[in-house]
Amino acid sequence: RSSGEAASPAAAAGKAAHAPIPGVVDSVAVRPGDEVTVGQALCVLEAMKMKNVIRAAQTATVGEICVTPGQHVKHNDVLIKYVDS
């Protein structure tokens, strides 16, 4: 129980990019170690036959890619984790 609660503050602190909608990962545009800036494309989610570009909400360094093309994701699933700075 508490492990799920412990993940929430980290997510709220901007340590990761989350899926804003459920869908299928179409492509991933970044790799671990990449520096991203606000508005930069991270990945593309396809939902209801529309492609939605997921963009960085902050300047950060990509730490881990948590999804692969073709993977189904739910609302709020972690797509990309950032390195702690």
GIQUI-V478243 format. One record per backbone hydrogen bond with DSSP energy under -1.0 kcal/mol. CO is the residue of the C=O (numbers start at 1). NH is the residue of the N-H. E is the energy in kcal/mol with one decimal. If there is no record, write none. Layout:
co = {CO:CO}
nh = {NH:NH}
e = {E:E}
This chain:
co = {1:2:3:7:8:9:10:11:15:17:17:19:23:24:25:27:31:34:36:37:40:42:43:44:44:45:46:47:50:52:54:54:56:60:61:62:64:68:71:73:74:77:79:80:81:81}
nh = {5:6:7:11:12:13:15:14:82:79:80:76:73:46:70:44:34:62:60:40:56:29:54:26:27:52:24:50:47:45:42:43:39:36:83:33:81:71:25:23:77:19:66:17:63:64}
e = {-1.2:-2.2:-1.1:-1.9:-2.5:-1.5:-1.5:-1.5:-3.1:-3.3:-1.4:-3.5:-3.1:-3.3:-3.6:-2.5:-2.3:-3.1:-1.9:-2.3:-2.7:-2.9:-3.3:-3.4:-1.1:-3.6:-2.4:-1.6:-2.7:-2.9:-3.4:-1.3:-3.1:-3.2:-2.8:-3.2:-2.8:-2.2:-2.9:-2.0:-2.1:-2.5:-2.7:-3.2:-3.1:-1.9}
